[in-house]
């Protein structure tokens, strides 16, 4: 079983927040460490990102926290919970997209040419999507 490290005095909750901030920003680790919600040194940010990424890659952990309704009753429960919380009918999930900055690929790569990764703001990125389903959790409004 996966045992998270707390030997450096950083709580698991804080580690997840730091890693999620990095994933959301798609930016440099220094910015994440200097963020007022994380306040950790860059080497710690690097270790945290690796640890949390490994945890997300562990199927036992992933399946515990990430799942989709597998039958109509579960789907209806999600829809009802979303309506009760936000007053929107028929919603079973939300989607969000973001560009994650990447190192530019080689300009002469025939399969993945560099120019197709330049976004409208002029930097190299890949567009990612996240689908979230509300399932028996309390969200802050």
C-alpha positions in Angstrom: 0.0 0.0 0.0 1.1 3.6 -0.7 2.4 5.4 2.4 2.7 9.2 1.9 5.8 10.8 3.4 5.4 13.4 6.1 9.0 13.4 7.3 9.6 17.0 6.1 6.7 18.3 8.2 4.4 19.1 5.3 0.9 17.8 5.7 -0.6 15.6 3.0 -3.4 18.2 2.5 -0.8 20.9 1.9 1.1 18.6 -0.5 -2.0 18.0 -2.5 -2.7 21.8 -2.6 0.8 22.5 -3.8 0.6 19.9 -6.5 -2.8 21.0 -7.7 -1.6 24.6 -7.8 1.3 23.4 -10.0 -1.0 21.3 -12.3 -3.5 24.2 -12.6 -0.8 26.8 -13.3 1.2 24.7 -15.7 3.9 27.0 -14.7 7.2 27.1 -13.0 7.7 25.5 -9.6 9.1 28.6 -8.0 5.8 30.5 -8.5 4.0 27.6 -6.8 6.3 27.6 -3.8 6.0 31.3 -3.4 2.3 31.2 -3.6 0.8 32.5 -0.3 -1.2 29.2 0.2 1.8 26.9 -0.2 5.0 28.8 0.9 7.5 26.0 0.4 10.9 26.0 -1.2 11.3 24.9 -4.8 13.1 21.6 -4.0 10.2 20.7 -1.8 7.7 21.6 -4.5 9.6 19.3 -6.9 9.4 16.4 -4.4 5.8 17.1 -3.7 4.8 17.1 -7.3 6.5 13.8 -7.8 4.9 12.3 -4.7 1.4 13.5 -5.5 1.7 12.4 -9.2 2.8 9.0 -8.1 -0.2 8.8 -5.7 -2.6 9.8 -8.5 -1.0 7.1 -10.7 -1.7 4.5 -8.1 -4.9 2.7 -9.1 -6.0 2.0 -5.6 -5.8 5.7 -4.7 -7.1 6.9 -8.1 -10.2 4.6 -8.0 -10.9 5.7 -4.4 -11.3 9.4 -5.4 -12.0 9.4 -9.1 -15.1 7.6 -10.4 -18.1 8.0 -12.6 -21.6 6.8 -12.0 -21.9 3.2 -13.1 -25.7 2.9 -13.1 -28.8 5.0 -13.4 -29.3 5.3 -9.6 -25.8 6.7 -9.1 -26.2 9.1 -12.1 -29.6 10.2 -10.7 -28.1 10.8 -7.3 -25.4 13.0 -8.8 -28.0 15.0 -10.8 -30.2 15.4 -7.7 -27.2 16.6 -5.6 -26.2 19.1 -8.2 -29.7 20.5 -8.4 -30.0 20.7 -4.6 -26.7 22.6 -4.3 -26.8 24.9 -7.3 -30.4 24.8 -8.6 -29.5 23.6 -12.1 -31.6 20.8 -13.6 -30.2 17.9 -15.4 -26.5 18.6 -14.7 -24.4 15.5 -13.8 -21.0 17.1 -14.1 -18.9 20.1 -15.1 -16.1 20.5 -17.6 -13.2 22.9 -17.6 -10.3 23.3 -20.0 -6.9 24.9 -19.7 -3.6 25.2 -21.6 -0.6 23.6 -19.9 2.7 25.1 -20.9 5.2 22.7 -22.5 8.7 22.9 -23.8 8.5 23.6 -27.5 9.0 20.5 -29.7 11.6 20.5 -32.5 10.7 22.8 -35.4 11.5 20.1 -38.0 9.6 17.3 -36.4 7.3 15.9 -39.2 4.9 14.1 -36.9 4.5 16.8 -34.2 5.6 20.1 -35.7 6.4 22.9 -33.3 3.9 25.5 -34.8 0.8 23.4 -33.9 1.5 23.8 -30.2 1.5 27.6 -30.2 -1.7 28.8 -28.6 -3.5 32.1 -29.1 -1.4 33.8 -26.4 1.8 32.9 -28.2 3.3 30.3 -26.0 3.6 26.5 -26.5 1.0 24.4 -24.7 -1.4 21.5 -24.9 -5.1 21.9 -24.2 -6.4 19.7 -21.5 -9.9 19.0 -20.2 -11.2 18.0 -16.8 -14.7 16.5 -16.2 -15.9 16.7 -12.6 -18.9 15.0 -11.1 -20.4 16.1 -7.8 -20.8 13.0 -5.6 -21.8 13.3 -2.0 -19.3 16.0 -1.1 -19.7 19.4 0.4 -18.4 22.2 -1.8 -17.7 25.7 -0.6 -19.7 28.3 -2.7 
